[in-house]
Amino acid sequence: MGAHSHANADFRTRNPLASEKRIRHFIIVGIVFINAAFLAAWWAGYGPPLSKEHGILEHTQLLVLLSVFVLFFLGWRYGVEEEKTASGALSMLTAAAFVRELDVKTLGGPDWFRWLSHHGLQEILLVAMTLPILWYLARRRHHWWGLIRLALAPAAMPLFVAGTLLVVAVEFDRDIAVDAELRFWEEFIELNGYLFLLLSAWNHWLIIQRRRCTPA
C-alpha cells in the first residue's frame, strides 16, 4: 500500500501536466496583476501617455501576441488532427493581429517604404495573411467537426471572451475613442482581448499535451 502511494506521488511529480496547469493559474494571476497595474496608472493620471502610439500599452499587446503566436505554433508543431489544424489557423490569425498592431504606417524608414506604407501596404499585408487561413481550413475540412468540438469545450471559453473584447475594442476605436483619454480604454480593452487569447492558447496547449501524455 505504501509503495503504491509512493508510486502515485512519484507519477504526479513527473507528470508534466501538473506543472503546466500551475502555469495556467499563473497566467490568470498575471492577467489580474496587469489589469490592476494599468488601472492604477490610469487613476494616477497616466492614461494618455500609456496609450500613445507605440506606447507601453501597445508594446505590451505586441509582447502578449508574440507569446500567443509561439504557443499556437508549438501546438501546430506537436499537435495532431483537429488540434493541429486549430493551432495552425490560430497562429496565422495571431500573426495577422501582430502586423495590425505593429501599424506599418508609423514605423518610418526610407522614403519608398513610407510611401508604400501610406498607400495600402497595411491592407495588403492583412489580406495576404488572412486569406491563407481560409485556404488552410478548406484543405482540412475533414477536421471541421473536430474543430466544432474544440470550440464547444469549456477550455475554449477564453477564446470567445477574447473575440468579444476585440470586437468591442474595434467599435470603440471607430466610433468612441476621439481623444487620448478615451483611447486608453480602447487600448486597455484590446489588451485584455489579447490576454484572454493567451489564456486560450495555453488551454489549447494543455489539450495537446494531454493527448501526448495519454497512452494510445
N, C-alpha and C positions, 0 to 999 in steps of 0.2 A: 504493500500500500504506500509506504513512504517512498520507495523507489519510483512508483508510478507517479506520485505527486511531484517528485523531483524532476521527472522526465517532462511532465506537462509544463512546469515552471521554466525548464530549460528551453522548451519549444517556444514559449511565449517570449523569452528573452531573444531567441534567434529570429523570431517571426518579423520580417521586415515591415509587415502591415501595421504592427503595433506602433512603431516609431513614426510612420507616415500618417497615421491617424492623429498622433500628437501634433504633428506639424499642421494639420488642418485646424486644430484648436488654436495653434499659434497664429495662423493666418487670420482667424476670426478676431482674436485679441488685437492683432495688428490693425485690422480694419477699424476697430473701435478707437484705438490709440490715434491713428492718423486723422480720423474724423474729429476727435477731441482736440488735437493739436491745431488743426486748421480753423476750427470754430473758435478756439481761444484766441488765435491770431486775429481772426475777423472781429471778435469782441473788443480786442485791443486797438482796433482801427487800422490793421494792416491788410484789409481785404483787397483794395485796389492794387497795391504793389505785388501781392501774391498772384493776382490773376492777370497781370500784364502779359503781353506777347512774349513767349519763351521765358516766362517767369517760373517760380517754384512749383506752382500747381501744374503747369504744362509739363515741366521736367519730370514731376512725379508720375504723371499719366504715362509718359513715354517709358519710364522705368518699369511701371506695372505692366504695360503692354509687352515690353520685351520679355518679362518673366512669363507672361501668359503664352507668348509665342514659343518659348523654349519648352514649356510643359506640353503644349499641343504637338509640337514637333517630336518630342520624345514619345508621345502617345502614338503618333504615326509610325515612328521608327520601330517601336516594340509591340504595338497593338496588332490584333488580328481581326478579320471580318469587319462587322459594323463599327467596332470601337476604332479600328484603324481608319475607316472611311470618315467617321465623325472627326477624328483628330486631324486628318488631312484638310478637310473643308474648313474647320475652325482655325487651323494655323494659317491658312491663306486669308481668311477673313480678318484675323488679328493683324497680319502683315499689312493689309489694306488700311485698317484703322490706324496703324502706326504711321503710314505715309500721310494719311489725312491729318493726324495731329501734328506731324512734322511741318506741314504747310510750306511747300517749296517756294511760295511767293515771298516769304520773309527771310529766306536763307542768304540772300545776297549772292556774291560771286561775280564771275566775268559778265561783261555786257550781254553776250549771246545767251547766257543762262538766265539772266534777269529778264530779257525779252521773252524767252521761251516760257519761263515760269509765269509770266503775266498774260500769256496767250494760249492757255489751255493745257499746260503741262500737268497741272494737278489733276484735272479731269481725265486726261489721257491715262495717267498712271492708275487712277482709281478704276477706270473701266478695264484696263489691261490686267488688273489684279483681281477683279471680282468676276469677270466673265469665265475665267478658268474654273471657278468654283462650280458653276452650273455644269460645265463640261465634265468635271470630275465626278459630280454626283450622278449625272446621266450615265456615265460609264459604269457606275456601281449601283445601278437601280435595283439589283438583286439584294442589296442591303437596306432598301428603304424601310421595310417592315422592322428590321432590327434597329434602324435609326429612330423610328417612332417609339419603339420600346424604350430606348435610351432616353428619349425626350420626355417620356411619361414617368420615368423613375424619379423618386424623391431627390436623388443626387443632382438632378438637372434643374431643380428649383432656382438655385442662384443664377443660372443662365437666363432664365426668364426675367428674374429681377434685374439683371444687368441690361437685358434688352429694353425693358420698360424704362429704366433710368436714362439710357442713352437716347431713346426716342423723346423723352421729356426734355433732355438737355438740348437736342436739336431744335425742338419747337421753342424752347426758352431763348435760345440764341437767335432764332429767326424773328420772333415776334415781341420779345420782352426785354432782353438784355441790351438796353440802349445807352447805358453808362457803365463806368468802371465798377461801381458798387454792385450793380446787378450782374455784371459779367462774372464777378466772383462766384455767385450762386450757380451760374451756368457751368463754370469750370468745376465747381465743387460737386454738382450733381453728376457731371461726366466722370469725374474721378471715382465716385462711388460705383458708377456703372462698370468701370474697368476693374475696381477692386472685387466686385461680385463676380466678374468674369474670371478673375484669378482664382477665386474660391471654386468656381465651377470647373476650371481647368484642373485644379488639384483633386476634386472629386472624381473627375474623369480618369485622372492618372491612377487613383486608388482602384477604380473598376478594372483597369488594365492590369495592375499589379495583383489584384485578387485572382484574376483569371490565370496569371502566370504562376501564382503560388499554389493554385488548386491542382492536385494531381489529376491527370487525364483518366 
